[in-house]
Amino acid sequence: MTIERIDNSRGYEPGNVKWTTYKEQLRNTRRNVRATLDGRTQCLSAWCEELGLNYNTVRARVYHGWLPEKALMVREDGRRIPKHKRR
């Protein structure tokens, strides 16, 4: 476990810190690409884990100009991910 600031503009002070896992802390950095599907916003790695997609494939698509939401809706074989599988 590690300590994370709730509001990054403030310091490590009482009321502005929480315990979190290292994995969660890495997902809360500003450099992460976020995508919103079905009203939920998460970083790409969280979406890939949830949808069973290869993170490197999705990241490469975004790097090459795909919108993050589109990059997450297409499997590696080119088929679209059905809406009911995105929950």
C-alpha atoms as one frame of an Amber mdcrd trajectory, in Angstrom:
protein
   0.000   0.000   0.000   1.046   3.567  -0.585  -0.173   7.059   0.316  -1.808
   9.187  -2.372  -2.949  12.795  -2.346  -6.651  13.338  -3.020  -6.084  16.865
  -4.381  -2.714  17.143  -6.130  -2.652  20.934  -5.801  -2.395  20.515  -2.008
   0.365  18.873  -0.039   0.520  15.663   1.976  -1.586  16.932   4.856  -4.304
  15.408   7.053  -7.592  15.177   5.144  -5.842  15.184   1.756  -4.285  11.718
   1.760  -5.590   8.173   1.477  -4.150   4.681   1.400  -4.206   3.075  -2.031
  -2.586   0.257  -3.944   0.380   0.963  -6.175  -1.701  -0.153  -9.201  -4.487
   2.316  -8.373  -1.974   5.111  -7.809  -0.431   4.536 -11.243  -3.894   4.756
 -12.797  -4.495   8.168 -11.218  -1.644  10.053 -12.889  -2.234  13.006 -15.205
  -0.361  11.403 -18.085  -2.888   8.574 -18.441  -5.307   8.613 -21.359  -8.880
   8.375 -20.126 -11.932   7.180 -22.019 -15.642   7.299 -21.257 -17.854   4.351
 -22.200 -21.478   4.028 -21.116 -21.093   7.019 -18.780 -18.041   5.643 -16.933
 -14.574   7.172 -17.227 -11.411   5.145 -16.592  -7.840   5.051 -17.843  -7.066
   2.802 -20.806  -5.364   0.121 -18.729  -8.426  -0.260 -16.488 -10.715  -0.524
 -19.527  -8.432  -3.079 -21.187  -8.377  -5.186 -18.041 -12.174  -5.041 -17.744
 -12.868  -5.727 -21.440 -10.147  -8.335 -21.942  -8.272  -6.266 -24.522  -4.535
  -6.084 -25.125  -3.336  -2.788 -23.644  -0.460  -2.420 -26.110  -2.840  -2.748
 -29.070  -5.217  -0.127 -27.678  -2.362   2.214 -26.766  -0.899   1.905 -30.295
  -4.281   2.732 -31.825  -4.532   5.903 -29.733  -0.938   6.816 -30.585  -1.822
   6.494 -34.288  -4.779   8.868 -33.985  -7.742   6.728 -32.969 -10.110   8.238
 -30.433  -9.700   6.335 -27.155 -13.368   5.304 -27.131 -13.119   3.808 -30.634
  -9.841   2.059 -29.801 -11.637   0.290 -26.938 -14.675  -0.794 -28.946 -12.843
  -2.878 -31.563 -11.272  -6.256 -30.828  -7.925  -7.210 -32.340  -9.740  -9.251
 -35.002 -11.668  -6.136 -36.095 -15.036  -7.075 -34.561 -16.867  -4.562 -32.394
 -17.321  -5.280 -28.700 -21.067  -5.599 -27.972 -22.504  -3.065 -25.559 -23.549
  -5.734 -23.018 -19.896  -6.886 -22.729 -18.794  -3.364 -21.686 -20.159  -3.587
 -18.155
